[in-house]
Amino acid sequence: MRVELRLDGLGEVRETLAKLSGKQARTAYAAALNDAGFQVRRAMRNEISSVFDRPTPYVVNSVFVRQATAERLSVAIEPTYYGGKGIDPQQILQAQEFGGARRDKRSEVALRRAGILPAGFQTAIPRVPFPGSDDARGNLRGSFLVQLIAYFQAFGEQGYSANMTARRRATLHRGTKRQTGRRYFVAYGRLRSGPTAHLSPGIWAAQGTHGVDLRPVLMFVRIGAYRSRLSMESIAERSGVDEYLQRRLRFRIRQVAGE
């Protein structure tokens, strides 16, 4: 998922370029390419914001411009991963450009490895999120997700110490002044027989006296396929980048030439 701009097919600008040579010309080329790169980045960010439902700033701001220099006359615009705990935005957006199945999130890998998430399923937040669980952008808050994984002892060997102790689980069941007591459990609905067969597949919370208040926390849904909704090349075309690059190149040439 990448757009690269070069100085090709600039037509009428070539006569103007002939007035410059050497380092002056290459400096003007690089500055104009970078101007056009940031123009495309603005268009990409706007498109991501309109195509997705409440996209996180992490995804929107991941679009990065690898700037041109006088020695390297090309500029690339692409979602970029800076490390840390987040998912590579290229992975998040890849299915939106080419279609196909979404890759598992780390939390889904952990739940599947622990035998909680069935094969062929991924997770989704309920239509009405469990109180205090979501970030208002359609995602579970990181701290809440960690609590769920720890509760079900789903951290692997590396994160084993993060799994919830029996004492901490008892505190969660009992509740505190700030938090209502709750017990999490897994329901498989019609996928398996048992006392929870009437519930939709997913992780649920039981609250209230004798745990009679049942609320969905994280649903198990069939893995679906995305249709293509995002084309970086099309975004660049619609932004009028070729015409914009020519205008900026004329401006940068005059600037370098001191006109």
N, C-alpha and C positions, 0 to 999 in steps of 0.2 A: 504494500500500500504506500506508493511513493510517486511524487511528480518531480521531474527534473527539467529545469529550464536551461537552454543553451542559446548562444547567439547564432541562430539559423534563420534563414528566410526573412531578413529584416527589410528587404526591398529598398525603399527610398532612403533609408538611414545610411546606406552604404556610402553614398556620396559625401555625407557629412563626416563619416568615419575617416575618409581618406585625408581629411585635414589634419588628423592627429597620427602620431606614430609612437612606437616604443612604450615606455612606462606610462605616459599620459593616457594613451588610448586604453591600455589594459586597466588602468585605474577607473576610467569612465565606464568601461564594460562591466567591471565587477560591481560598481556602485549601482548601475542600472539593473543588473540582474538581481541584486539584493532587494532593491525597491519592488521589483515584480514579485519576488519570493514572498515578501511580507504582505503584498496585495492578495496573493493566492492563499496565504495562511488565514487572513481575515475571512475570506470567502469560505474556507474549509471549516473554520470554527463556527461561522453562522449556520452552515449546512448541518453540522453535527448537532447544534442546538435545536434546529427545527425538525430533524429526522427522528431524533431520540426523544423519549418521554423523560423529562427531567434528568438530563445527563449530568454526571458529576463533574465538578471543575477539573478533577484529575484527568478525565478523558478529553474534555474540551481543550484544556490547556496543554495537552500532550503534543499538539501539532507544532513541530519545531522546524525552523529554517536553518539548514546547513549552508552557511553563507559562502558566496564566491569570494575569491581573492584575485589579485593581479596575476598570481601564478596558476590559479585553478579557476577557469572561467566557466563554471557551472554552479547552479544552486539547486538543492534538493529540499522538498517540503514533505515531511512525513511524521506520523505519530512516533514518539520516541520514548523509550523506557529508561528511567534514571535509576533503577535499582530500588531496593527497599522491599516493603511488604506488599505493595500493590501488584496487580496483574499487568503484564505487558499490554499497553493499549493497542499494539498491533494485533494481538490475539483477540481483543474485545471487538475491534472494528473489522477484522478480516472477514468474518462471516457476513457482515453487513454489506461488504463490497462484492464478495463473490458468491454469497449464499452458502447454504450447507448448515451442518450442525454446530451448535456452540460447544466449545471445549469445556470440560469440567472445571469448576472453580476449585481452589484448594480445599475449601470446606467440604465440597462434594466428594473429593478424593478421600478425605479423612473419614467421612460418614460411610462411604462405600467400603473402605478398607475395614471398618469396624463391623461391617455386616448390617448396617442400619439402612442405608440407601440401596434399594433394589437395583439390579442390573436393568438398563434401559430407561432409567429415570434420572431426572435432575431436580433441583429445588426451586421453589418460587415462594414469594411472600404472599400471604392471604390477601384477598381484596380489602379486608379491614385488618390492618396490621395489629399484632399483639401489642398492648400498651408498653411504650418505652423501648420497643425492639427496633424500630426503623429510623432511617436518617432523613425521612421526608422526600427521598429521591428514588424510592423503590428498592432500596437495599437495606439489609440488616446492618445495624451498627456493629463495628468491629468488636467492641467489648462484649456485646450481647451474644454475638456469634461464638466468641471464645468461650463464654459461659456455657453455651449449649454443647459445644464439642467436649469441653471439660466434664460436663455433667454426665455424658454418656461414655466417658473414659475413651474417647475416640482419638486422642493425640497418640501418635506413634512413639517409637522408642526414643527418638530425639527429644520430643516434647513431653515425655511421660510425666515429668514432675509437675506439669501444668494441669494434669488431670485432677478432677475434684476429689478431695478426700471425703470419707464417710461423714466426718464432722461438719465439713462445709456443706454437704448435701442436706444434712439434718437442719442446719441453720436456714438454708434456702426453703426447705419444707415448712419450717416454723414461721419464717418471716421476721421482719424487724419493724421498727417504727417508721422507717422510710419505704419499706418494700413489703407488699403483700406476700404471704407465703404461697408457694406454688410447687407442684411436682410435675416434671416433664415425663412424657411417655410417648412411645412410638405406636402409631396405628397404621395398619396396612389395608384397611377397608376390605373390599371384596377380593383383594389379592390373596388374603389368607383368612382362614376361619378363626373364630375366637370372639371374645367379648367386645372388641373394638371394630368388628366387621361393619357396623353401621356408620362409622366415621370415614371421612375422606383420608386417603393415605397421606401421612406426614407426621410431624412432631407436634404434639398437643400439650397444653398446660392444664392441669386440674387445680382449681382454686376454691376458696370458700369452705364452709363447713362440710366436712367429710368429702371434700373435693368434688362437689356437685357442679361447680361452674367450670365447664369445659370450653377452652378457646384454642383455635388453631394458631400455631406459631410459625411453622415452616412446612409448606406443602411439597409432596412428591408428585412430579408431573412427568408425563412421557417426554422423552427427548424429541424435540421438534426440529424442523429445518427452517432456517431463515431464507427469505427471498432477498435478492440483491436490492438494497435500498440506497447505497452510497457508492458513488463513483468519483474517485479523486480526479481522474482525467476530465470527466464531464464538468466537475466543479471549476477546474482551471479554465476550461473553454468558456464556460458561462461568465467567468469573471472578466473576460476580455483581456486576458493577460498579454497577448501578442501586441495589440494596439497600445496597451499601457506601457509595455516594455519599450516600444519605439519612442513614445513621448518622454519617458524617463531617460532614455539614452540620449536624446537630443538635449535635454536639460543638463545631464551630467557632462556631456561634451562641452557645452558652453561654460559650465562651472569650472571644469578642469582647465579650459583654455583661457579662463579669466575674462570672458566676454560679458 
